[in-house]
Amino acid sequence: MTEDVQKHSVHTLVFRSLKRTHDMFVSDHAKPIALDDHSHQVKMSSKLKADYGAVLHMPVLKEGKDRPMHGGLHGHQMSTESGDDPDYLVTGTHAYPSGPGVALTAETKIHRMPSEAGVHSMALALPPSQARQDASRTAASVGDIHRHAGIAERTQPPMSSLMHVEGGGTKTSALVRKAPTMPKPQWHPPWKLFRVISGHLGWVRSIAVEPGNQWFVTGSADRTIKIWDLASGKLKLSLTGHISTVRGVAVSSRSPYLFSCGEDKQVKCWDLEYNKVIRHYHGHLSAVYDLDLHPTIDVLVTCSRDATARVWDIRTKANVHTLSGHTNTVATVRCQAAEPQIITGSHDSTIRLWDLVAGKTRATLTNHKKSVRAVVLHPRQYTFASGSADNIKQWRFPDGNFIQNLSGHNAIINTLAVNSDGVLVSGADNGTIHMWDWRTGYNFQRIHAAVQPGSLDSESGIFACMFDHSESRLITAEADKTIKVYREDDTATEESHPVNWKPEILKRKRF
């Protein structure tokens, strides 16, 4: 009996069993699942509402909205005996003109009886009550808001003409709007090179000016921190202790402390009365790229290549929060007293605004296409700017609403600085410095400083820049191992250096 059963190996039996199971259960595994029309329609309509709700219905003129509806399009009367329900309007074959300055044609007017193509391309129909609310919200109130805010017509979006058919009638009224233009920028005197300070033996990576405006600190790839006299440019002190590049320095306005961080993962607190390290803040898993001090509470925030920012209690050295969420190196961090109290920019091309109390993200700004290496807060306005290789973008707190792009500095932007007069400075990896008018985004000056004698031309690069507290001097840290100080040209006037500006300069407001 046993000899008859033992015909096949276990291996063969297992594979036979597998084959039978496969044939029984997976016979139709390659066939696509039948498409359910109803679920597809529900999916498409919800997608339209979610993704394109804001642009499904064009702004409509207020005058036409209040008039009684009469007549019909293509000869169809709006009567009850015609059998069609007058409760729905479909907005044409296109939700809006194909581009700025393109008038709405007969194809794109509000249709009473749309063509088949129109129905397919616009799968969502809205009751007129809601359509009217949307229309009044978009058309009437936009104009009112602009009028109340005192904003000129030019800042409105570029739609040269809009046509509206009153209830399917043939009367049309055109609304003509001007194309957007740049308002006249404020005149700023040009900046010129005032002093070159040398002494570091490696790239100068970071700068901080002390609150009394007497001296400033630089951190370098030569692993030293140097303190310089601001008025004379003379070296006062060198601090050694880091074992790799010093990437960030900050001077406290609340205590006699200097903070530094570096690629050795260390964050140090120096007591400037003894010129010694008194505290270390341990926790980062990789190079620490930037740090900033909170202006009103004794808290230090650092950011690192380990894709986190960390909040430290200065006195107890405790790691209060680890701000995780970025998916790549966090390159820059800034603190302010108002909410959001912490802003970070990262190589994952996002900016995050953080809630300091909860240690969680309040908002994530994803507009940049490339790494965000620099963030700067405006000293007077509730706004900030971020720099990336694609653009400099300006934002409004607290939610990070986009204001405008500052385009033209086509390089990797390492650093940004802004003063109270509205001069924004961007410093790039190729050694160029661009000066911008903050309000209008007008680029009024471009500087490419010569490298220090003995350096290669390729060693021109701006790693950090900062205004001193009088805002009369701009200090830059560079790849030719020097620190350069710029100041405004006293002899320049509006006549000698006129603003090369025309109102036709388009104000780019793309996302």
NORZIWO-V253592 format. One record per pair of residues at least 24 apart in sequence whose C-alpha atoms are under 6 Angstrom apart, sorted by the first residue. I is the first residue (numbers start at 1). J is the second residue. If there is no record, write none. Layout:
i: (I;I)
j: (J;J)
//
This chain:
i: (45;56;59;59;59;60;60;64;69;70;71;72;72;73;73;87;88;90;92;93;100;100;101;101;103;104;112;154;154;154;155;181;181;181;181;181;182;182;182;182;185;190;190;191;191;191;192;192;193;194;194;195;195;196;196;197;197;198;200;202;203;203;204;204;204;205;205;206;206;206;208;208;210;211;213;219;220;220;221;247;248;248;261;262;263;263;281;289;290;292;294;303;304;305;305;321;331;332;332;345;346;347;347;373;374;374;374;376;379;387;388;389;404;406;414;415;417;427;428;429;429;430;430;431;431;431)
j: (124;95;135;138;139;135;139;166;167;167;169;168;169;112;168;127;127;125;118;118;158;159;159;160;161;163;168;178;180;181;180;503;504;505;506;507;503;505;506;507;440;488;489;487;488;489;486;487;486;485;486;484;485;483;484;482;483;482;481;481;479;481;477;478;481;247;463;247;248;464;249;250;251;253;469;246;245;246;245;289;290;291;288;288;287;288;317;331;332;334;335;330;330;329;330;359;373;373;374;372;372;371;372;414;414;415;416;416;420;413;413;413;509;441;463;464;466;462;462;461;462;460;461;460;461;462)
//
